[in-house]
């Protein structure tokens, strides 16, 4: 009987109107002109706003080389992408909004790859650390690689070349 009460409480804890934090990372087709990127991203923003979502943070799309080529079917032909405009948006929206936004991204052909997931409000990006430099005292001597000495050879006559080739080929 106690288990039934726990199950009922869990079902009421997460109604469809409860807000959660989501992040969507996306790749936009590299054939898209840079002038049109704002229009493509604004369609995604509008889809989030229609689901009563509010924005937290955003990373503007920038062209990048993909780690591996992605092959997709477009109509009757196969297209392979090795580059794409990558961007991301973090937002707060109702639970039901995630399915709506995912369906929008699947239908929109401008987005060829995306990932939508639940996250936290805090900034979780890795911070870049500046490389630490080694101090060198003025009395320290920096060792250099030994210099390569070039060999100078005397001119070789054609008779010597012929003799050397015959010695090699007769062995």
C-alpha positions in Angstrom: 0.0 0.0 0.0 2.9 2.3 0.7 4.4 1.5 -2.7 1.1 2.7 -4.4 1.4 6.1 -2.6 5.0 6.5 -3.9 3.9 5.8 -7.4 1.1 8.3 -7.3 3.4 11.0 -5.9 5.9 10.4 -8.7 3.2 10.7 -11.4 2.0 14.1 -10.0 5.6 15.5 -9.4 6.2 15.9 -13.2 3.0 17.2 -14.9 3.2 18.2 -18.5 3.5 21.9 -17.5 6.6 21.5 -15.3 9.6 23.4 -16.6 12.9 21.7 -17.4 16.2 23.0 -18.7 17.2 21.7 -22.2 20.0 22.2 -24.6 20.0 21.5 -28.3 23.2 21.2 -30.3 22.8 21.3 -34.1 24.6 21.2 -37.4 23.3 23.3 -40.2 23.8 22.3 -43.9 27.2 23.8 -45.1 25.5 24.8 -48.4 23.6 27.4 -46.4 24.8 31.0 -47.1 26.2 32.9 -44.1 23.6 35.6 -44.6 20.8 33.0 -44.2 22.1 31.4 -41.0 20.2 33.9 -38.8 17.0 33.0 -40.6 17.5 29.3 -40.1 18.4 29.7 -36.4 15.4 32.1 -35.9 13.1 29.3 -37.1 14.4 27.1 -34.3 14.0 30.0 -31.8 10.4 30.5 -32.9 9.7 26.8 -32.4 11.1 27.1 -28.9 9.0 30.2 -28.2 5.8 28.5 -29.5 6.2 25.8 -26.9 6.5 28.5 -24.1 10.2 28.2 -23.9 12.5 30.9 -22.5 16.2 31.3 -23.6 19.1 30.9 -21.2 22.2 30.9 -23.4 23.2 30.5 -27.0 26.2 29.7 -29.2 26.1 31.2 -32.7 26.7 28.7 -35.5 30.1 28.7 -37.0 31.5 26.6 -39.8 33.7 23.7 -38.7 35.2 20.5 -40.1 33.4 17.4 -38.9 35.4 14.6 -37.3 34.0 12.1 -39.9 31.9 12.6 -43.0 28.1 12.2 -42.5 26.2 10.6 -45.4 22.5 11.4 -45.8 19.8 10.6 -48.3 18.3 13.6 -50.0 15.6 12.5 -52.3 17.0 9.8 -54.6 20.7 10.7 -54.1 23.1 10.4 -51.2 24.9 13.5 -50.0 28.1 13.4 -47.9 28.9 16.3 -45.5 32.4 16.9 -44.1 31.7 20.4 -42.8 28.7 22.0 -41.1 27.7 25.1 -39.1 27.6 24.1 -35.5 25.6 26.0 -32.9 23.7 25.4 -29.7 20.8 26.9 -27.6 20.1 26.3 -23.9 16.5 27.0 -22.9 13.8 26.3 -20.3 10.5 24.8 -21.5 7.7 22.5 -20.4 8.4 18.7 -20.6 6.1 18.3 -23.7 8.1 20.9 -25.6 11.1 18.6 -26.0 9.1 16.3 -28.3 7.7 19.2 -30.3 11.1 20.7 -30.9 12.6 17.4 -31.8 9.9 16.8 -34.4 10.5 20.3 -35.8 14.3 19.6 -36.1 13.6 16.3 -37.9 11.3 18.0 -40.4 13.5 21.0 -41.2 16.1 19.9 -43.8 18.5 22.8 -42.9 19.5 20.9 -39.8 21.2 17.7 -40.8 22.3 16.6 -37.3 21.1 17.6 -33.9 21.0 16.5 -30.3 18.4 17.6 -27.7 19.0 16.7 -24.0 18.0 17.8 -20.5 20.7 19.7 -18.6 21.2 22.1 -15.7 20.9 25.9 -15.7 24.6 26.5 -14.7 27.3 27.0 -17.2 29.0 23.6 -17.6 31.3 24.3 -20.5 35.0 23.4 -20.0 37.2 26.4 -19.3 40.3 26.8 -21.4 43.5 26.9 -19.5 46.4 28.9 -20.8 49.5 26.8 -21.2 52.0 27.3 -18.4 55.4 28.6 -19.5 58.6 27.4 -18.1 60.8 30.1 -16.5 64.4 30.3 -17.8 66.9 32.1 -15.7 69.5 34.2 -17.5 72.3 31.9 -16.3 70.6 28.8 -17.9 71.9 27.8 -21.2 69.4 26.5 -23.7 70.8 23.5 -25.6 70.5 23.6 -29.3 70.3 20.6 -31.5 73.7 19.8 -33.2 74.0 21.3 -36.6 74.0 19.0 -39.6 77.2 19.0 -41.6 76.7 18.7 -45.3 79.0 16.4 -47.2 80.7 17.8 -50.2 81.5 15.3 -52.9 83.8 15.6 -55.9 82.3 15.3 -59.3 81.9 11.7 -60.5 82.8 10.7 -64.0 80.5 8.6 -66.2 83.0 5.7 -66.3 82.9 5.5 -62.5 79.1 5.5 -62.6 78.9 2.7 -65.2 81.4 0.6 -63.2 79.4 1.1 -59.9 76.1 0.2 -61.7 77.7 -3.0 -63.2 79.0 -4.0 -59.8 75.5 -3.6 -58.3 73.7 -5.5 -61.1 76.1 -8.4 -61.2 75.6 -9.2 -57.5 
